[in-house]
Amino acid sequence: MYNKNAQKDPLVAAVTAGLGAGVATSFAVAQGQSPLLALGITAFAAAVAVLCDRLG
């Protein structure tokens, strides 16, 4: 019924992580953080999420 070994779409993991990190970083930008640093944090979070998704 539930296949734990199903292939997951890496795009879904990247978008989900990007949205999640984007919420936190948008708050940080509103508090004065650099927008470029916020984009870097969001990209790093998405890359780590895809990596974790691919490794299991």
C-alpha positions in Angstrom: 0.0 0.0 0.0 2.8 2.4 0.8 6.0 2.1 -1.1 8.9 3.6 0.9 11.3 3.1 -1.9 9.3 5.1 -4.4 11.3 7.6 -6.5 10.6 11.2 -5.3 10.7 14.1 -7.6 13.7 16.3 -6.7 11.9 19.4 -8.1 9.2 18.9 -5.5 11.8 18.8 -2.7 13.5 21.9 -4.0 10.3 23.9 -4.3 9.1 22.8 -0.9 12.4 23.7 0.8 12.6 27.0 -1.1 9.2 28.0 0.0 9.9 27.0 3.6 13.2 28.8 3.7 11.8 31.8 1.8 9.3 32.5 4.5 12.0 32.7 7.1 14.4 34.7 5.0 11.7 37.1 3.9 11.1 37.9 7.5 14.9 38.3 8.0 15.0 40.7 5.0 12.2 42.7 6.5 14.3 43.0 9.7 17.3 44.4 7.7 19.2 41.4 6.4 20.8 41.6 3.0 18.5 40.2 0.2 21.5 38.6 -1.5 22.3 36.7 1.7 18.7 35.7 2.1 18.7 34.2 -1.5 21.9 32.3 -0.7 20.3 30.8 2.4 17.2 29.8 0.5 19.3 28.2 -2.3 21.5 26.3 0.3 18.4 25.0 2.1 16.9 23.8 -1.2 20.1 22.1 -2.2 20.4 20.3 1.2 16.7 19.3 1.0 17.3 17.7 -2.5 20.4 16.0 -1.2 18.6 14.6 1.8 15.7 13.5 -0.5 18.0 11.7 -2.8 19.9 9.9 0.0 16.8 8.6 1.6 
